Amino acid sequence: MIKRKGILKIAIDSPAAAGAGTLAKTISKCYNLMYLDTGKIYRIIAFNKLKYPNEFNLQFIKKKIKNLKIKDFNDKKLLSDEVGTEASLIAKRKNIRKLVYSFQTSFAYNPPKKFNGSCLDGRDITYNIIPDADLKFFITADIKTRAMRRYMELKRLKKALTYKEVLKSIKNRDKSDYNRRISPLKKTKDSILINTTNLSKRACFLKIKKIIDRKINI
């Protein structure tokens, strides 16, 4: 695998709906980094499994991953609870994780030259995808806060779900993410903990920006 030298690599892990995606996008824009929401890859695979159950196999997945485009990550259909649950199950499959791993590492270590580096967020980025990242963050928040954020997000998308249903889903996702046998969600010793429960998006970003600026000596 080709690795660009002298780039800034930022790795972010977090449980569902902790705000990591929003922060990662803002960070990427600020420092001109190529951003990848790695969880969306599994959601894309899950969505296609639900849509094309009879065609779903490794060759089908390889083709989908190879042809991924930015617009694929922005499809609002990926946010459904059904897709999220299926994605969590798919993420446990070793053969699928191997395919996704190759895509993620290539993205992390060899972003297009117009970018100063890469920023990835997911569940195993800090210790599995970019173990030598320049900066590692573990973003979290109280589970009720996370459930409310996801509930409001789905409500804006006109999804007919109750807060209790979303809270139950988040609890199940946490249980699956933290306890899966392959690449479970965990905070590494060298990851900086950021709790977003009582922080605004702006406050979270400024807190992380200060840490990044200190690291790169701006």
LINDA-V767756 format. One record per backbone hydrogen bond with DSSP energy under -0.5 kcal/mol. NH is the residue of the N-H (numbers start at 0). CO is the residue of the C=O. Records with the same first field share a line. If there is no record, write none. Layout:
NH->CO + CO
//
This chain:
3->108
7->115
8->6
9->7 + 117
10->134
11->119
12->136
13->121
14->138
17->14
22->18
23->19
24->20
25->21
26->22
27->23
28->24
29->25
30->26
31->27
32->27
33->116
34->32
35->118
37->35 + 120
38->120
39->36
40->36 + 37
41->37
42->38
43->39
44->40
45->41
46->42
47->43
48->44
49->45
50->46
51->47
54->51
55->51
56->54
60->56
61->57
62->58
63->59
64->60
65->61
66->62
67->64
71->68
72->68 + 69
73->69 + 70
74->71
77->74
78->75
79->76
83->79
84->80
85->81
86->82
87->83
88->84
89->85
90->86
91->88
92->89
93->91
96->92
97->93
98->94
99->95
100->96
101->97
102->98
103->99
104->100
105->101
106->102
107->103
108->104
109->105
114->111
115->31
116->31
117->7
118->33
119->9
120->35
121->11
127->123
128->123
129->124
132->129
133->8
134->8
136->10
137->191
138->12 + 136
139->193
145->141
146->142
147->143
148->144
149->145
150->146
151->147
152->148
153->149
154->150
155->151
156->152
157->154
158->153
160->158
165->161
166->162
167->163
168->164
169->165
170->166
171->167
172->168
173->169
174->170
175->171
176->172
177->173
178->174
179->175
182->180
184->176
185->122
187->185
190->187
191->135
192->190
193->137
195->139 + 193
198->195
203->199
204->200
205->201
206->202
207->203
208->204
209->205
210->206
211->207
212->208
213->209
214->210
215->211
216->212
217->212
//
